[in-house]
Amino acid sequence: MAAPLLLRAEIEINAPVSKVWSLISDLGNIPKWSPQCRLMKSLGPLRSGTRTES
């Protein structure tokens, strides 16, 4: 079995943390933003650092 692909990106956004978190923690938004992704699933409680499957 191949090792999982780990991706990481950073960007500065001029918005309140609560607004940004509400957008990125709604995993239904991810497929809207990335045409390669059809479904995003959390592999644990959703918090900073939680692993996901797509």
C-alpha positions as CSV (number, residue, x, y, z in Angstrom):
1,M,0.0,0.0,0.0
2,A,1.3,3.4,-0.9
3,A,1.9,6.0,1.7
4,P,-0.8,8.7,1.9
5,L,-0.1,11.9,0.0
6,L,0.2,14.8,2.5
7,L,-0.5,18.3,1.1
8,R,-0.1,21.6,3.0
9,A,-0.6,25.2,1.9
10,E,-0.7,28.5,3.7
11,I,-2.2,31.8,2.8
12,E,-3.0,35.1,4.7
13,I,-6.6,36.1,4.6
14,N,-7.8,39.5,5.9
15,A,-10.9,38.2,7.7
16,P,-11.9,37.2,11.2
17,V,-10.7,33.7,12.2
18,S,-14.3,32.6,13.0
19,K,-15.5,33.5,9.4
20,V,-12.6,31.6,7.8
21,W,-13.0,28.6,10.1
22,S,-16.8,28.4,9.4
23,L,-16.0,28.2,5.6
24,I,-13.2,25.7,5.6
25,S,-14.7,23.5,8.3
26,D,-17.8,23.0,6.2
27,L,-16.4,20.1,4.2
28,G,-19.2,20.3,1.7
29,N,-17.5,23.5,0.3
30,I,-14.3,21.7,-0.7
31,P,-15.7,20.0,-3.8
32,K,-17.1,23.4,-4.9
33,W,-13.6,24.9,-4.8
34,S,-11.6,21.9,-6.2
35,P,-12.9,20.1,-9.3
36,Q,-10.6,17.1,-8.5
37,C,-12.5,16.5,-5.2
38,R,-16.0,15.0,-5.2
39,L,-16.4,14.3,-1.5
40,M,-14.4,15.3,1.6
41,K,-14.6,13.1,4.8
42,S,-13.2,13.9,8.2
43,L,-11.2,11.1,9.9
44,G,-11.9,12.3,13.4
45,P,-13.3,15.3,15.2
46,L,-13.1,18.4,13.0
47,R,-10.4,20.7,14.4
48,S,-7.1,22.1,13.3
49,G,-4.8,19.2,12.1
50,T,-7.6,16.7,11.6
51,R,-6.9,14.3,8.7
52,T,-9.4,14.0,5.9
53,E,-10.1,11.7,3.0
54,S,-11.3,12.8,-0.4
